[in-house]
């Protein structure tokens, strides 16, 4: 049985009962983010089990909400012209159920809280990667959760999760002088610097985004990859907006 199949089956049955979407259709809507699961696995292997378990829980919560949102989209696509009343009812039922999933886990119904906590985990992974001679797996997994619009990431990194978290420890990071470890520490410090940028206006919005591009740049190097490898939106932002990677210290 595929991993997490029991949870997916339970939610699919709930969706079938509440909306009429076929069970098999609802089951196919279960799509937890593989990049986040990879990061959780890397953290668990490194002994950071509490952070790994927390990230896995967040990933599954988001996947569960995604099933409800996807169920509504399925009904809308099929019945928007033939039965608009059915679509309106499905919207109310499915979106409220998705919001209830988030409330159950202590998240706001809308906002950047889940993403902020995912970034907390990425920071912890890069910090650990900077403390060992070869943390390439941790760094690769951390960078894997970055690939989206850097300006949206700028909002996420400056948002709070459900519990207090500080990036300040980045200034105290130490470790081996291997290229991978040095790059990982630079990536962690860039994330910390981005988190401290004030939420004020467009200038700060872009500043935090540029710092995150720097984090992804150094994180890629720490992973043994070319800078920004596989991060297409970060590459585009760097090439069109930035002149250089911002310096965040050694």
N, CA and C of each residue as an Amber inpcrd file, in Angstrom:
protein
   750
   0.8480000  -1.1960000   0.0000000   0.0000000   0.0000000   0.0000000
   0.8820000   1.2440000   0.0000000   0.6330000   2.1940000  -0.9130000
   1.4580000   3.4010000  -0.9590000   1.4390000   4.1430000   0.3710000
   2.5060000   4.8790000   0.6100000   2.6250000   5.6250000   1.8500000
   1.4820000   6.6300000   1.9850000   0.9170000   6.7290000   3.1670000
  -0.1700000   7.6530000   3.4990000  -1.4880000   7.2940000   2.8120000
  -1.5880000   6.0910000   2.2270000  -2.7920000   5.7230000   1.5000000
  -4.0130000   5.6620000   2.4130000  -3.8290000   5.2260000   3.6600000
  -4.9610000   5.1340000   4.5810000  -5.5770000   6.5060000   4.8210000
  -4.7240000   7.5020000   5.0210000  -5.2230000   8.8620000   5.2350000
  -5.9360000   9.3650000   3.9870000  -5.3440000   9.1470000   2.8280000
  -5.9580000   9.5980000   1.5870000  -7.3100000   8.9360000   1.3740000
  -7.4080000   7.6480000   1.6780000  -8.6650000   6.9270000   1.4930000
  -9.7510000   7.4780000   2.4120000  -9.3800000   7.7930000   3.6400000
 -10.3630000   8.3440000   4.5830000 -10.9280000   9.6650000   4.0690000
 -10.0530000  10.5460000   3.6050000 -10.5160000  11.8440000   3.1150000
 -11.3240000  11.6740000   1.8310000 -10.9120000  10.7510000   0.9730000
 -11.6540000  10.5160000  -0.2690000 -13.0800000  10.0580000   0.0240000
 -13.2410000   9.2250000   1.0430000 -14.5960000   8.7930000   1.4110000
 -15.4130000   9.9680000   1.9380000 -14.7740000  10.8490000   2.7010000
 -15.4770000  12.0350000   3.1930000 -15.9170000  12.9280000   2.0350000
 -15.0420000  13.0910000   1.0650000 -15.3700000  13.9190000  -0.0980000
 -16.5130000  13.3050000  -0.8890000 -16.4800000  11.9930000  -1.0630000
 -17.5550000  11.3110000  -1.7880000 -18.8970000  11.5240000  -1.0910000
 -18.8980000  11.3910000   0.2340000 -20.1470000  11.5380000   0.9800000
 -20.6570000  12.9730000   0.9610000 -19.7490000  13.9390000   0.9960000
 -20.1600000  15.3410000   1.1130000 -20.4830000  15.9910000  -0.2220000
 -19.8220000  15.5320000  -1.2940000 -19.9470000  16.2500000  -2.5640000
 -20.4450000  15.4090000  -3.7220000 -20.3930000  14.0940000  -3.5810000
 -20.8030000  13.2360000  -4.6800000 -19.7020000  12.9160000  -5.6680000
 -18.5170000  13.4750000  -5.4830000 -17.3870000  13.1310000  -6.3420000
 -17.0350000  11.6610000  -6.1270000 -16.7700000  10.9380000  -7.1910000
 -16.4590000   9.5200000  -7.0730000 -15.2400000   9.3020000  -6.1820000
 -15.2790000   8.2000000  -5.4510000 -14.1860000   7.8820000  -4.5320000
 -12.8510000   7.8170000  -5.2620000 -12.8190000   7.1320000  -6.3940000
 -11.5520000   6.9850000  -7.1170000 -11.0460000   8.3290000  -7.6300000
 -11.9680000   9.1980000  -8.0270000 -11.5730000  10.5370000  -8.4800000
 -10.9960000  11.3320000  -7.3170000 -11.6730000  11.2770000  -6.1760000
 -11.1950000  11.9980000  -4.9990000  -9.8380000  11.4730000  -4.5440000
  -9.6500000  10.1650000  -4.6190000  -8.3900000   9.5680000  -4.1730000
  -7.2200000  10.0620000  -5.0130000  -7.4620000  10.2670000  -6.3000000
  -6.3880000  10.7460000  -7.1790000  -6.0060000  12.1900000  -6.8870000
  -6.8210000  12.8940000  -6.1240000  -6.5230000  14.2880000  -5.7880000
  -5.4980000  14.4110000  -4.6650000  -5.1660000  13.2990000  -4.0280000
  -4.1880000  13.3280000  -2.9360000  -2.7920000  13.4520000  -3.5290000
  -2.1520000  14.5980000  -3.3080000  -0.8530000  14.8590000  -3.9310000
   0.0480000  15.6390000  -2.9800000   0.5570000  14.9940000  -1.9340000
   1.4790000  15.6960000  -1.0350000   2.7370000  16.1240000  -1.7780000
   3.2660000  17.2780000  -1.4150000   4.4340000  17.8310000  -2.1040000
   5.6520000  16.9410000  -1.8680000   6.1640000  16.3580000  -2.9370000
   7.2820000  15.4340000  -2.8020000   8.5270000  16.1250000  -2.2740000
   8.7330000  17.3980000  -2.6580000   9.9120000  18.1230000  -2.1850000
   9.9020000  18.2490000  -0.6630000   8.7290000  18.4650000  -0.1010000
   8.6290000  18.5820000   1.3550000   8.8450000  17.2260000   2.0270000
   8.3150000  16.1720000   1.4350000   8.5370000  14.8350000   1.9890000
  10.0150000  14.4540000   1.9080000  10.6790000  14.8570000   0.8240000
  12.1130000  14.5850000   0.6990000  12.8970000  15.3140000   1.7870000
  12.5040000  16.5550000   2.0660000  13.1790000  17.3100000   3.1250000
  12.9500000  16.6490000   4.4740000  11.7300000  16.2110000   4.7330000
  11.4470000  15.5300000   5.9970000  12.2820000  14.2590000   6.1280000
  12.4120000  13.4960000   5.0480000  13.2110000  12.2690000   5.0890000
  14.6790000  12.5810000   5.3720000  15.1960000  13.6340000   4.7330000
  16.5930000  14.0090000   4.9570000  16.8090000  14.4570000   6.3950000
  15.8540000  15.2010000   6.9340000  15.9570000  15.6450000   8.3240000
  15.9180000  14.4510000   9.2730000  15.0490000  13.5120000   8.9880000
  14.9240000  12.3370000   9.8580000  16.2080000  11.5160000   9.8330000
  16.7920000  11.3600000   8.6620000  18.0460000  10.6200000   8.5380000
  19.1680000  11.3050000   9.3080000  19.1210000  12.6360000   9.3600000
  20.1440000  13.4020000  10.0750000  19.8870000  13.4590000  11.5750000
  18.8250000  12.8190000  12.0370000  18.5240000  12.7980000  13.4630000
  17.6460000  13.9280000  13.9420000  17.1500000  14.7590000  13.0270000
  16.2950000  15.8930000  13.3950000  14.8340000  15.4580000  13.2900000
  14.4610000  14.5180000  14.1410000  13.1700000  13.8520000  13.9840000
  11.9850000  14.7520000  14.3280000  12.1340000  15.6210000  15.3130000
  11.0120000  16.4930000  15.6810000  10.6430000  17.4080000  14.5210000
  11.6490000  18.0320000  13.9200000  11.4010000  18.9050000  12.7730000
  10.8580000  18.1070000  11.5960000  11.3710000  16.8970000  11.4040000
  10.9060000  16.0580000  10.2960000   9.4430000  15.6800000  10.4680000
   9.0720000  15.2900000  11.6740000   7.6810000  14.8990000  11.9240000
   6.7370000  16.0850000  11.7620000   7.1670000  17.2550000  12.2220000
   6.3400000  18.4520000  12.0810000   6.1290000  18.7930000  10.6140000
   7.1920000  18.7210000   9.8200000   7.0750000  19.0320000   8.3970000
   6.1640000  18.0340000   7.6940000   6.2970000  16.7600000   8.0180000
   5.4350000  15.7530000   7.3960000   3.9710000  16.0300000   7.7050000
   3.6970000  16.4070000   8.9320000   2.3140000  16.7100000   9.3170000
   1.7760000  17.9050000   8.5210000   2.5910000  18.9420000   8.3760000
   2.1770000  20.1090000   7.5930000   1.8970000  19.7090000   6.1500000
   2.7880000  18.9200000   5.5780000   2.6360000  18.4970000   4.1850000
   1.3390000  17.7270000   3.9790000   1.0130000  16.8510000   4.9070000
  -0.2030000  16.0560000   4.7710000  -1.4550000  16.8980000   4.9880000
  -1.3720000  17.8690000   5.8810000  -2.5030000  18.7770000   6.0840000
  -2.7780000  19.5660000   4.8060000  -1.7250000  20.0830000   4.1840000
  -1.8990000  20.8310000   2.9390000  -2.4340000  19.9360000   1.8260000
  -1.9840000  18.6860000   1.8040000  -2.4820000  17.7560000   0.7910000
  -3.9570000  17.4410000   1.0140000  -4.3540000  17.3300000   2.2800000
  -5.7550000  17.0580000   2.5900000  -6.6340000  18.2350000   2.1710000
  -6.2030000  19.4470000   2.5080000  -6.9630000  20.6130000   2.0500000
  -7.0130000  20.6470000   0.5210000  -5.8990000  20.2960000  -0.1090000
  -5.8570000  20.2810000  -1.5650000  -6.8570000  19.3150000  -2.1770000
  -7.1360000  18.2160000  -1.4960000  -8.1370000  17.2750000  -1.9990000
  -9.5180000  17.9240000  -2.0340000  -9.8570000  18.6670000  -0.9890000
 -11.1650000  19.3310000  -0.9530000 -11.2540000  20.4210000  -2.0180000
 -10.1980000  21.1980000  -2.1560000 -10.1900000  22.2430000  -3.1860000
 -10.2690000  21.6160000  -4.5750000  -9.5380000  20.5260000  -4.7560000
  -9.5690000  19.8380000  -6.0390000 -10.9260000  19.2360000  -6.3490000
 -11.6130000  18.7590000  -5.3130000 -12.9540000  18.2030000  -5.5200000
 -13.9100000  19.2850000  -6.0130000 -13.8170000  20.4650000  -5.4090000
 -14.6590000  21.5680000  -5.8820000 -14.3240000  21.9240000  -7.3270000
 -13.0410000  21.9900000  -7.6560000 -12.6430000  22.3170000  -9.0250000
 -13.1790000  21.2810000 -10.0130000 -13.1710000  20.0170000  -9.6010000
 -13.6920000  18.9560000 -10.4620000 -15.1800000  19.1670000 -10.7420000
 -15.9450000  19.4700000  -9.7040000 -17.3840000  19.6970000  -9.8740000
 -17.6350000  20.9490000 -10.7110000 -16.8760000  21.9870000 -10.4630000
 -17.0460000  23.2240000 -11.2270000 -16.7960000  22.9860000 -12.7110000
 -15.7330000  22.2740000 -13.0290000 -15.4140000  22.0200000 -14.4320000
 -16.4950000  21.1980000 -15.1230000 -17.1090000  20.2880000 -14.3760000
 -18.0840000  19.3810000 -14.9850000 -19.4860000  19.9750000 -15.0590000
 -19.8460000  20.8420000 -14.0970000 -21.2480000  21.2590000 -13.9950000
 -21.4700000  22.7710000 -14.0710000 -20.4430000  23.5570000 -14.3740000
 -20.5950000  25.0050000 -14.3270000 -21.7120000  25.4980000 -15.2400000
 -21.9130000  24.8570000 -16.3780000 -22.9850000  25.2640000 -17.2920000
 -24.2710000  24.4830000 -17.0470000 -24.1420000  23.1880000 -16.7810000
 -25.3260000  22.3350000 -16.6750000 -26.0600000  22.4960000 -15.3460000
 -25.3330000  22.7460000 -14.2670000 -25.9770000  22.7770000 -12.9500000
 -25.2400000  23.7520000 -12.0290000 -25.4010000  25.0640000 -12.2510000
 -24.6870000  26.0460000 -11.4250000 -25.0610000  25.9790000  -9.9450000
 -26.2730000  25.5290000  -9.6380000 -26.6560000  25.3880000  -8.2270000
 -25.7960000  24.3310000  -7.5460000 -25.5640000  23.2390000  -8.2280000
 -24.7020000  22.1790000  -7.6950000 -23.2960000  22.7200000  -7.4390000
 -22.8280000  23.5610000  -8.3500000 -21.4910000  24.1340000  -8.2020000
 -21.4250000  25.0350000  -6.9740000 -22.4500000  25.8620000  -6.7790000
 -22.4620000  26.7550000  -5.6140000 -22.4770000  25.9590000  -4.3130000
 -23.2780000  24.9090000  -4.2720000 -23.3340000  24.0800000  -3.0640000
 -21.9950000  23.3840000  -2.8170000 -21.3980000  22.8920000  -3.8840000
 -20.1070000  22.2140000  -3.7420000 -19.0370000  23.1770000  -3.2470000
 -19.0930000  24.3990000  -3.7390000 -18.1120000  25.3920000  -3.3000000
 -18.2150000  25.6140000  -1.7960000 -19.4370000  25.7840000  -1.3110000
 -19.6300000  26.0210000   0.1180000 -19.1480000  24.8310000   0.9450000
 -19.5020000  23.6260000   0.5080000 -19.1610000  22.4250000   1.2700000
 -17.6590000  22.1510000   1.2340000 -17.0850000  22.1550000   0.0330000
 -15.6860000  21.7460000  -0.1210000 -14.7170000  22.7720000   0.4500000
 -14.9600000  24.0440000   0.1880000 -14.0320000  25.0480000   0.6870000
 -14.1100000  25.1750000   2.2060000 -15.2930000  25.0290000   2.7710000
 -15.4010000  25.0550000   4.2280000 -14.7010000  23.8440000   4.8370000
 -14.8350000  22.6880000   4.2030000 -14.1520000  21.4970000   4.7110000
 -12.6390000  21.6810000   4.6500000 -12.1510000  22.2860000   3.5600000
 -10.7200000  22.5540000   3.4600000 -10.2460000  23.5260000   4.5240000
 -11.0390000  24.5660000   4.7780000 -10.6930000  25.5150000   5.8380000
 -10.7070000  24.8430000   7.2090000 -11.6440000  23.9190000   7.3960000
 -11.7310000  23.2090000   8.6740000 -10.4820000  22.3680000   8.9220000
  -9.9180000  21.8170000   7.8560000  -8.6720000  21.0550000   7.9870000
  -7.5730000  21.9490000   8.5480000  -7.4730000  23.1680000   8.0210000
  -6.4360000  24.0830000   8.4900000  -6.6860000  24.5120000   9.9300000
  -7.9370000  24.8020000  10.2680000  -8.2520000  25.2030000  11.6420000
  -7.9470000  24.0830000  12.6250000  -8.2050000  22.8600000  12.2120000
  -7.9510000  21.7060000  13.0750000  -6.4860000  21.6370000  13.4930000
  -5.5960000  22.0580000  12.6080000  -4.1620000  22.0080000  12.8910000
  -3.6280000  23.3170000  13.4550000  -4.5250000  24.2680000  13.7160000
  -4.1050000  25.5200000  14.3270000  -3.6230000  26.5690000  13.3550000
  -3.8470000  26.3550000  12.0550000  -3.4590000  27.3410000  11.0530000
  -4.6090000  28.2980000  10.7740000  -4.2470000  29.4990000  10.3570000
  -5.2480000  30.4060000   9.8310000  -5.7830000  29.8350000   8.5220000
  -7.0110000  30.2170000   8.1710000  -7.6000000  29.7010000   6.9370000
  -6.8890000  30.2490000   5.7080000  -6.3220000  31.4350000   5.8230000
  -5.5680000  32.0240000   4.7240000  -4.3270000  32.6790000   5.3080000
  -3.2360000  32.6010000   4.5850000  -2.0090000  33.2030000   5.0800000
  -0.8130000  32.3410000   4.7470000   0.3290000  32.7540000   5.2670000
   1.5860000  32.1020000   4.9150000   2.1320000  31.2160000   6.0340000
   1.3270000  30.9320000   7.0610000   1.8280000  30.1540000   8.1960000
   2.4420000  28.8080000   7.7900000   1.7580000  27.9810000   6.9920000
   2.3660000  26.6910000   6.6390000   3.6850000  26.8610000   5.8940000
   3.7170000  27.7800000   4.9290000   4.9490000  28.0160000   4.1890000
   6.0650000  28.5120000   5.0790000   5.7230000  29.3660000   6.0500000
   6.7370000  29.8660000   6.9780000   7.3700000  28.7140000   7.7460000
   6.5650000  27.7590000   8.1730000   7.1050000  26.6320000   8.9370000
   7.9160000  25.6890000   8.0500000   7.5460000  25.5750000   6.7930000
   8.3560000  24.7890000   5.8580000   9.7300000  25.4350000   5.6980000
   9.7640000  26.7620000   5.6180000  11.0450000  27.4630000   5.5170000
  11.8540000  27.3370000   6.8010000  11.1780000  27.2910000   7.9440000
  11.9040000  27.0560000   9.1930000  12.6760000  25.7360000   9.1030000
  12.0200000  24.7220000   8.5610000  12.6720000  23.4200000   8.4370000
  13.8390000  23.4820000   7.4630000  13.6610000  24.1990000   6.3550000
  14.7530000  24.3420000   5.3890000  15.9490000  25.0360000   6.0330000
  15.6810000  26.0410000   6.8550000  16.7630000  26.7380000   7.5520000
  17.5040000  25.7870000   8.4910000  16.7640000  24.9830000   9.2360000
  17.4000000  24.0220000  10.1390000  18.2460000  23.0160000   9.3600000
  17.7550000  22.6130000   8.1870000  18.5110000  21.6690000   7.3620000
  19.8130000  22.2910000   6.8760000  19.7550000  23.5350000   6.4160000
  20.9690000  24.2050000   5.9520000  21.9370000  24.4570000   7.1040000
  21.3910000  24.7730000   8.2720000  22.2480000  24.9750000   9.4450000
  22.9950000  23.6950000   9.7920000  22.2920000  22.5640000   9.7710000
  22.9540000  21.2900000  10.0570000  23.9470000  20.9500000   8.9450000
  23.5820000  21.2260000   7.6960000  24.4970000  20.9480000   6.5840000
  25.7810000  21.7580000   6.7120000  25.6790000  22.9470000   7.3150000
  26.8610000  23.7740000   7.5060000  27.7310000  23.3470000   8.6660000
  27.2570000  22.3920000   9.4440000  27.9970000  21.9480000  10.6310000
  28.7110000  20.6230000  10.4090000  28.5530000  20.0330000   9.2310000
  29.1820000  18.7430000   8.9350000  29.9880000  18.8740000   7.6490000
  30.9860000  18.0210000   7.4490000  31.8260000  18.1520000   6.2500000
  31.0550000  17.9890000   4.9450000  30.0740000  17.0780000   4.9270000
  29.3360000  16.8180000   3.6900000  27.8480000  16.7020000   4.0060000
  27.1420000  17.8210000   3.9100000  25.7060000  17.8260000   4.1480000
  24.9300000  18.0120000   2.8640000  25.4460000  17.4370000   1.7800000
  24.8360000  17.6880000   0.4740000  23.3830000  17.2270000   0.3980000
  23.0670000  16.0940000   1.0220000  21.6770000  15.6320000   0.9470000
  20.7400000  16.6090000   1.6530000  21.1470000  17.0840000   2.8210000
  20.3260000  18.0550000   3.5410000  20.1610000  19.3380000   2.7330000
  21.2540000  19.8250000   2.1600000  21.1870000  21.0680000   1.3940000
  20.3130000  20.9040000   0.1600000  20.4630000  19.7820000  -0.5260000
  19.6580000  19.5480000  -1.7280000  18.1670000  19.5160000  -1.3770000
  17.8440000  18.8680000  -0.2660000  16.4430000  18.7880000   0.1440000
  15.9120000  20.1550000   0.5570000  16.7440000  20.9460000   1.2340000
  16.3110000  22.2830000   1.6590000  16.0160000  23.1690000   0.4600000
  16.9110000  23.1680000  -0.5120000  16.7300000  24.0080000  -1.6960000
  15.5120000  23.5550000  -2.4990000  15.1690000  22.2900000  -2.3880000
  14.0400000  21.7620000  -3.1480000  12.7110000  22.4130000  -2.8330000
  12.5640000  23.0080000  -1.6420000  11.2800000  23.6280000  -1.2880000
  11.2200000  25.0940000  -1.7020000  12.2600000  25.5940000  -2.3790000
  12.3200000  27.0100000  -2.7360000  11.6510000  27.3580000  -4.0600000
  11.4120000  26.3970000  -4.9400000  11.1180000  26.7290000  -6.3290000
   9.7220000  27.3020000  -6.5290000   9.6120000  28.6030000  -6.3560000
   8.4030000  29.3520000  -6.6900000   8.8230000  30.8010000  -6.8690000
   7.8790000  31.6770000  -7.1060000   8.1870000  33.0800000  -7.3420000
   8.9490000  33.6610000  -6.1480000  10.1700000  34.1720000  -6.3410000
  10.9300000  34.7210000  -5.2130000  10.1940000  35.8210000  -4.4610000
   9.3410000  36.5780000  -5.1440000   8.6020000  37.6330000  -4.4550000
   7.5480000  37.0420000  -3.5150000   6.9440000  35.9330000  -3.9070000
   6.0340000  35.2580000  -2.9860000   6.8240000  34.6670000  -1.8200000
   7.9850000  34.0900000  -2.1330000   8.8410000  33.5490000  -1.0780000
   9.2520000  34.6420000  -0.0980000   9.3990000  35.8680000  -0.6060000
   9.7320000  37.0040000   0.2490000   8.6610000  37.2250000   1.3070000
   7.3980000  37.0840000   0.9170000   6.3060000  37.2070000   1.8830000
   6.3460000  36.0680000   2.9000000   6.6370000  34.8700000   2.4180000
   6.6220000  33.6930000   3.2890000   7.7170000  33.7770000   4.3470000
   8.9390000  34.1100000   3.9370000  10.0710000  34.0990000   4.8660000
   9.8890000  35.1320000   5.9700000   9.1070000  36.1820000   5.7040000
   8.9010000  37.2380000   6.7020000   7.6030000  37.0550000   7.4800000
   6.9710000  35.9000000   7.3190000   5.7380000  35.5940000   8.0380000
   6.0360000  34.6970000   9.2320000   5.1010000  34.6520000  10.1540000
   5.2500000  33.8280000  11.3510000   4.5090000  32.5110000  11.1860000
   5.0250000  31.4820000  11.8190000   4.3160000  30.2200000  11.8990000
   3.4380000  30.1910000  13.1330000   2.9990000  29.0020000  13.5000000
   2.1240000  28.8870000  14.6700000   2.8810000  29.1040000  15.9710000
   4.1590000  28.7830000  15.9760000   4.9710000  28.9080000  17.1880000
   6.1310000  29.8630000  16.9190000   6.6350000  30.5180000  17.9510000
   7.7760000  31.4240000  17.7580000   8.9740000  30.6830000  17.1730000
   9.6590000  31.3390000  16.2650000  10.8620000  30.7760000  15.6560000
  11.8090000  31.9210000  15.3690000  13.0710000  31.7110000  15.6520000
  14.0460000  32.7650000  15.3900000  15.1310000  32.2570000  14.4640000
  15.5010000  33.0960000  13.5200000  16.6150000  32.8030000  12.6260000
  17.9260000  33.3800000  13.1610000  17.8820000  34.0060000  14.3390000
  19.0490000  34.7430000  14.8190000  20.2740000  33.8540000  14.9990000
  20.0610000  32.5830000  15.2930000  21.1960000  31.6890000  15.5300000
  22.0950000  31.5700000  14.3000000  21.6370000  32.0160000  13.1390000
  22.4510000  31.9250000  11.9250000  23.7700000  32.6570000  12.0870000
  23.7700000  33.7480000  12.8510000  24.9960000  34.5220000  13.0370000
  26.0370000  33.7610000  13.8390000  25.6130000  32.7150000  14.5330000
  26.5280000  31.9620000  15.3850000  26.9560000  30.6340000  14.7590000
  26.5590000  30.3780000  13.5240000  26.8600000  29.0940000  12.9060000
  28.3600000  28.9210000  12.6990000  28.8360000  27.7490000  13.0370000
  30.2300000  27.3890000  12.7880000  30.2570000  25.9720000  12.2340000
  31.3850000  25.6200000  11.6300000  31.5070000  24.2810000  11.0870000
  32.7770000  24.1320000  10.2900000  32.9050000  23.0290000   9.5800000
  34.1110000  22.7700000   8.7930000  34.2980000  23.8040000   7.6840000
  35.5100000  23.8690000   7.1610000  35.8190000  24.8000000   6.0820000
  35.6750000  24.1610000   4.7040000  34.9800000  23.0430000   4.6170000
  34.7560000  22.4300000   3.3110000  33.8450000  23.3310000   2.4810000
  33.9930000  23.3230000   1.1610000  33.1490000  24.1890000   0.3200000
  31.6550000  23.9830000   0.5580000  31.2390000  22.7340000   0.7440000
  29.8150000  22.4590000   0.9500000  29.3200000  23.0650000   2.2530000
  30.0920000  22.9110000   3.3240000  29.6760000  23.4270000   4.6270000
  29.6600000  24.9500000   4.6350000  30.6720000  25.5710000   4.0380000
  30.7220000  27.0350000   3.9780000  29.5200000  27.5700000   3.2080000
  29.2050000  26.9390000   2.0760000  28.0680000  27.3860000   1.2730000
  26.7560000  27.2020000   2.0240000  26.6210000  26.1120000   2.7680000
  25.3910000  25.8760000   3.5320000  25.2010000  26.9460000   4.5980000
  26.2800000  27.3350000   5.2650000  26.1650000  28.3840000   6.2840000
  25.7950000  29.7190000   5.6470000  26.3480000  30.0030000   4.4760000
  25.9730000  31.2370000   3.7760000  24.4910000  31.2180000   3.4030000
  24.0040000  30.0610000   2.9800000  22.5900000  29.9500000   2.6220000
  21.7010000  30.1870000   3.8370000  22.0760000  29.6010000   4.9740000
  21.2890000  29.7910000   6.1960000  21.3040000  31.2550000   6.6240000
  22.4620000  31.9020000   6.5310000  22.5500000  33.3160000   6.9150000
  21.7210000  34.1980000   5.9800000  21.6710000  33.8370000   4.7020000
  20.8580000  34.6120000   3.7620000  19.3760000  34.4760000   4.0910000
  18.9440000  33.2750000   4.4660000  17.5550000  33.1000000   4.8910000
  17.2640000  33.9500000   6.1210000  18.1880000  33.9410000   7.0700000
  17.9990000  34.7250000   8.2900000  17.9040000  36.2110000   7.9700000
  18.7790000  36.6800000   7.0760000  18.7530000  38.0960000   6.7030000
  17.4360000  38.4550000   6.0300000  16.9360000  37.5680000   5.1830000
  15.6540000  37.8260000   4.5130000  14.5140000  37.8970000   5.5200000
  14.5590000  37.0470000   6.5330000  13.4780000  37.0250000   7.5250000
  13.4230000  38.3110000   8.3340000  14.5540000  39.0240000   8.4170000
  14.6130000  40.2460000   9.2310000  14.2210000  41.5010000   8.4600000
  14.0450000  41.3990000   7.1560000  13.6580000  42.5660000   6.3620000
  12.2420000  42.9850000   6.7510000  12.0460000  44.2520000   6.9760000
  10.7440000  44.7450000   7.4120000   9.6760000  44.5140000   6.3500000
   8.4650000  44.2580000   6.8100000   7.3140000  44.1770000   5.9110000
   6.7840000  45.5950000   5.7640000   7.2200000  46.2650000   4.7140000
   6.9150000  47.6930000   4.6060000   6.4420000  48.0750000   3.2070000
   7.2930000  47.8970000   2.1960000   6.9300000  48.3280000   0.8520000
   7.6390000  47.5060000  -0.2040000   7.5570000  47.9680000  -1.4450000
   8.1240000  47.2130000  -2.5600000   9.6350000  47.0600000  -2.4530000
  10.3140000  48.0890000  -1.9520000  11.7710000  48.0100000  -1.8550000
  12.1890000  46.8720000  -0.9270000  11.5280000  46.7750000   0.2180000
  11.8380000  45.7010000   1.1620000  11.4020000  44.3410000   0.6100000
  10.2880000  44.3430000  -0.0930000   9.7860000  43.1170000  -0.7180000
  10.8440000  42.5250000  -1.6470000  11.4330000  43.3930000  -2.4740000
  12.4600000  42.9360000  -3.4050000  13.7630000  42.5920000  -2.6780000
  14.0830000  43.3360000  -1.6290000  15.3090000  43.0410000  -0.8900000
  15.2760000  41.6320000  -0.3060000  14.1610000  41.2760000   0.3290000
  14.0450000  39.9330000   0.9010000  14.0790000  38.8700000  -0.1910000
  13.4620000  39.1630000  -1.3360000  13.4860000  38.2060000  -2.4480000
  14.9160000  37.9880000  -2.9370000  15.6900000  39.0610000  -3.0450000
  17.0710000  38.9260000  -3.5030000  17.9080000  38.1290000  -2.5040000
  17.6550000  38.3300000  -1.2310000  18.3680000  37.5430000  -0.2230000
  18.0110000  36.0650000  -0.3270000  16.7670000  35.7710000  -0.6300000
  16.3670000  34.3710000  -0.7840000  16.9770000  33.7480000  -2.0360000
  17.1170000  34.5350000  -3.0840000  17.8220000  34.0280000  -4.2630000
  19.2600000  33.6890000  -3.8770000  19.8600000  34.5340000  -3.0340000
  21.1980000  34.2290000  -2.5390000  21.2240000  32.9500000  -1.7220000
  20.1970000  32.7530000  -0.8960000  20.1200000  31.5210000  -0.1050000
  20.0390000  30.3070000  -1.0210000  19.2210000  30.4080000  -2.0630000
  19.0930000  29.2980000  -3.0030000  20.3870000  29.0860000  -3.7870000
  21.0580000  30.1770000  -4.1320000  22.3440000  30.0970000  -4.8510000
  23.3590000  29.3060000  -4.0190000  23.5730000  29.7560000  -2.7780000
  24.5510000  29.0830000  -1.9250000  24.0790000  27.6810000  -1.5380000
  22.7710000  27.5200000  -1.3480000  22.2520000  26.1980000  -1.0270000
  22.4930000  25.2060000  -2.1460000  22.3670000  25.6640000  -3.3870000
  22.6500000  24.7900000  -4.5280000  24.1080000  24.3480000  -4.5220000
  25.0020000  25.2960000  -4.2530000  26.4290000  24.9630000  -4.1870000
  26.6840000  23.9680000  -3.0600000  26.0360000  24.1860000  -1.9180000
  26.1880000  23.2620000  -0.7860000  25.6880000  21.8710000  -1.1360000
  24.7330000  21.8010000  -2.0560000  24.1850000  20.5140000  -2.4780000
  25.0330000  19.8420000  -3.5510000  26.1080000  20.5180000  -3.9780000
  26.9470000  19.9670000  -5.0340000  26.3910000  20.1950000  -6.4170000
  25.5410000  21.2150000  -6.5610000  24.8940000  21.5180000  -7.8300000
  25.3510000  22.8800000  -8.3440000  25.1640000  23.1580000  -9.6330000
  25.4170000  24.5180000 -10.1230000  24.4710000  25.5030000  -9.4400000
  24.8680000  26.7580000  -9.2950000  24.0010000  27.7470000  -8.6330000
  22.6100000  27.8150000  -9.2590000  21.5870000  27.7380000  -8.4050000
  20.1760000  27.8320000  -8.7960000  19.7560000  26.7110000  -9.7410000
  20.4500000  25.5960000  -9.6840000  20.1290000  24.4680000 -10.5540000
  18.6980000  23.9820000 -10.3120000  17.9120000  23.9240000 -11.3820000
  16.5500000  23.4230000 -11.2870000  15.5470000  24.3960000 -10.7120000
  15.9720000  25.6020000 -10.3560000  15.0760000  26.5980000  -9.7600000
  14.7720000  27.6640000 -10.8110000  13.8700000  27.3530000 -11.7160000
  13.6670000  28.1940000 -12.8960000  13.2080000  29.6060000 -12.5500000
  12.2990000  29.7370000 -11.5910000  11.8010000  31.0760000 -11.2670000
  12.8640000  31.9020000 -10.5510000  13.6920000  31.2560000  -9.7570000
  14.8060000  31.9590000  -9.1290000  15.8260000  32.3750000 -10.1840000
  16.0840000  31.5030000 -11.1530000  17.0040000  31.8480000 -12.2350000
  16.5020000  33.0620000 -13.0090000  15.2130000  33.0640000 -13.3410000
  14.6380000  34.1860000 -14.0880000  14.7500000  35.4830000 -13.2980000
  14.4630000  35.4190000 -12.0090000  14.5330000  36.6130000 -11.1700000
  15.9630000  37.1320000 -11.1060000  16.9120000  36.2290000 -10.9270000
  18.3180000  36.6380000 -10.8510000  18.7620000  37.3040000 -12.1500000
  18.3840000  36.7250000 -13.2790000  18.8480000  37.2310000 -14.5710000
  18.1840000  38.5440000 -14.9650000  16.9490000  38.7660000 -14.5240000
  16.2180000  39.9580000 -14.9580000  16.2320000  41.0940000 -13.9460000
  16.4800000  40.7860000 -12.6790000  16.3620000  41.8070000 -11.6330000
  17.6880000  42.0990000 -10.9410000  18.4950000  41.0770000 -10.7190000
  19.6660000  41.2260000  -9.8650000  20.9440000  41.4210000 -10.6780000
  21.8930000  42.1210000 -10.0690000  23.2090000  42.2850000 -10.6770000
  24.2170000  41.3020000 -10.0920000  23.9800000  40.8890000  -8.8500000
  24.8930000  39.9700000  -8.1750000  24.1660000  39.3600000  -6.9860000
  24.7600000  38.3190000  -6.4170000  24.2320000  37.7270000  -5.1920000
  24.6580000  38.5970000  -4.0180000  23.7150000  38.9590000  -3.1550000
  24.0230000  39.8180000  -2.0200000  24.9630000  39.1090000  -1.0510000
  25.9260000  39.8420000  -0.5130000  26.9060000  39.2900000   0.4190000
  26.3040000  39.2170000   1.8170000  26.3670000  38.0280000   2.4200000
  25.8420000  37.8560000   3.7790000  26.9400000  37.3950000   4.7300000
  28.1890000  37.6010000   4.3570000  29.2870000  37.2380000   5.2430000
  29.8360000  35.8680000   4.9380000  30.8630000  35.4570000   5.6710000
  31.5530000  34.1920000   5.3950000  30.6890000  32.9850000   5.7260000
